[in-house]
Structures are given as C-alpha cells and as structure tokens.
Amino acid sequence: IGLASEPRGAMELLRSANKAFARFITSDVYTRLAKLGLRYEDLYIETADVKLALSRLPKEALIARDQRLKRAMDLSMKHKFLPDDVAKLHLEQSVTRSYLTPHLEAISQAKKEKFLAPGSLGTSGYDWSP
C-alpha cells in the first residue's frame, strides 16, 4: 500500500517544484523586460499571424511598440538599463499587459471557422455522427 502511493507523492513533489521554478523564471523574465522597458508581447516572433495582428493595432499602439523596441535596442547597445524606479513602475504597470493577444485570438478563431466551414478542405463532407 505504501509503495503505490510513493510515485504519486514523487509526482506531486516534481509538479510543485516545476511550478516554483516556472514562477521564478517568469518573474526573472518580466524583471529583465522591465529593465529594458519592454512588454512580453514585444518579443513575439513576427509570424504571418503576428504580422496580421500588428496590422490591426491602432496607429498609436504600433508607434508605442516601435518606440519600446528602439529604446530597448539603444539601452542594450549602451549596456545600460532604465533607472530602477522607472523599471519598477514599468514592471508593475505594463510588462504583462496584453495588446496583441485579443487580435491573435480573433485571427485564430477566424482560421478555425474557415477551416471547419462546409466545403473547405478541413471538412470531408461526410457526416460522422451516429
């Protein structure tokens, strides 16, 4: 009986250690982004979907993103960071604030609907219901 519960206990221990490590890494990434004045979504690789989402942003949001990226590159080239008080404020207010996710979700949903639409390549036309 004791042996059967040991793997469960070990798995729970690994799960909790994994969660703690993930929280540590996430916190570290957000702190580093704040030191450069970036948001998490500023680092997305510009795939076709991300480019489409960027094209849907208001002009002001796109300009703000470009300015954040330019400032981060400038700070990086100078081997400097934002002042601690500014970085702390940025960390508290905007590092995790989403500006692309709603657009990316809408694009993903539109793709799913198009894929599953009658007559599309995503459906065979065969009714699989019992």
N, C-alpha and C positions, 0 to 999 in steps of 0.2 A: 504494500500500500504506500509506503514511504517513497519507494523508487518511482512509482508512477507520477507522484506529484513533483519530484525534483526537476524534470525537464520543464514543467510549467513554470516553476519558480525561477529557473535559469532564464527562460524566455522572457518572463516579466522583468527580471533584472536587466537583461540586454535591452529590452524595449525602453525601460526608464532611462538607462544610460544613453541610449541613442537619442531620446527626446532631449535630455540635458545637453548633450553635445550639439544637437541641432539648434537649440536655443542660444548656446554660446556662439556658434558660428554665425547665426543670423544677426545677433547683437553686434558682433565684430564687423560684419559686412556693412550693416547700417551705420555704425560709427565711422568707418572709413569713407563711406559715401558722403556722410555729413561733413567730414573734414575737407572734402573737395566741392561741397555744395551741390551734389547730385542727388537725384531720386533713383530708386531701384529701377524703374521702368526706362530710365535714360540709357541703361546698359543693354536693352534688348537688341539682339542681332536683327538687322533690318531684312527680314524675310519679306516675301510678297505680301503676306497678311499684315505685317507691321508697317510696311510702306503704305498700304491702303488705309490702315488705321491712322497713320500720321497725316495722310491727305485729308482725313475727315476732321481733324482737330481745328479749332478756331485759330485764326492767324496769331492771336496773342499767345496762346499756349505753345504754338510751334516756335515762335520767337523766343519765348522764355526757355524752352528746351534747348534751342541752339545756343543761347547765352550761357546756360548752365554748362553745356558741353565745352564751349570755348573757354570759360573760366577755369574749368577743371583741367583742361589741357595746358593752359597757361600756368596754373599752380604746379602742375606736375613737372613741366619743363623747368620751372624755377626751384624745384624741390622744396616747395612750401605748402602750407595748408591754410585754410581760413582761420582767423582768430578763434580761440576756444569758445568764447561767448557766442559768436555767430554760428559756429559749428553745432554747439549745444542747442541753440534755438532752432536751427535747421533740422537737427535730429528729432526734436520734439514736435515740430510742426509739419514737416513736409517730406521726409525721406520715404515714408511708406504711402503717402497719399497717391492714389491712382489717378492717372489721366488717360492712359491708353486701354486699360482693361475693359471698360464698357464697350469701346469700339471693337476690340478684338473679339469679345464675346458675341457681339452683333454679327460680325463677319463670319465667325464660326457657325452660328445658328443659321445664317443665310446659306452657307455652304451645305449644311446638313439638310435643310429644307429642299435645296436644289437637287441634291444627290438622291433624296428619297421621293422626289416628285414623280408622279406617274409618267412613264415614257422616258425617264432618264436612265443613264447607264447603271445607276445604283439599284434599280428595281428590275426584276426579270419579267414582270408582268404576270407571273404565276402566283396564284393565291395559295399561300401556305397554311392558311387557317384550317382547323379540323372541320 
